[in-house]
């Protein structure tokens, strides 16, 4: 059977012609004209313009190209596939192949210790964050996630250091948090942290945050500036208090059965590109989070810098660190403190 480009086009997408064409060597344009052999979805909870999605899309483009069109990853940002707990359930059931999720968020319902990276005031800077998560602590956590039945890529993606926004008054000292109705993501650690700070935290998944703030179901929330900006939370909040009370990031999770369907060579291309894009994404977010204050002030948000020692002292005195150490265990706590220094 002699094939050239014209006869393929004439044959259209007839399956016999397509199958024959796809086995031809040196005719990549033919292969790319067809549906990918593996078409997987990735769900995220952040708006399309956030660097998380921009860099995943970039990795996806490179993966499609490097696999000669065999592997396509379609990005579904902005909770299009549901809130975090929903997407996490879909991932575990295999309805969703990939999902980016914080260890302190719904992932901690399956792997409770994954939340340790979100302990309040643990990391002082990005060197400590990525020193820990690209190092021993991260390897340990990825082991636990793998034991939980999921696949996880090596490099964690950045969400950032979280800041508190509010509509009624700025948070200048712990007293301002007292009894404050504040939205937190789903996850035990967030509730413990804000209860220890004497606030009244409520778990709400991110897709409902804007309207919860708009209708004043809650007075405030906490997120990194890149999220406050891309999700336009400044439209429904007045103040931003730079507490940097915890660092947060996303593990790139995979459904194991879906992952194992991929040939090893395709998996290598996927992992290499995702991990490389994660490193780029970290730079994007760090840059945004350090430059966005001005832009957000221009959009009407009033910033203040509280004295964070007051909050840290309150956590210590309330027994927060002792409680977390017991929860996470000596080994995990030791790996964390190796990087952060003594917390309790
Ligand atoms: O839900 C949030 O606040 C978000 C978007 O930061 C997380 O995914 C943890």
Boltz pocket constraint, residues with backbone or C-beta under 6 A from the ligand:
constraints:
  - pocket:
      binder: B
      contacts: [[A, 45], [A, 46], [A, 102], [A, 105], [A, 159], [A, 185], [A, 204], [A, 205], [A, 206], [A, 222], [A, 223], [A, 224], [A, 227], [A, 248]]
      max_distance: 6.0
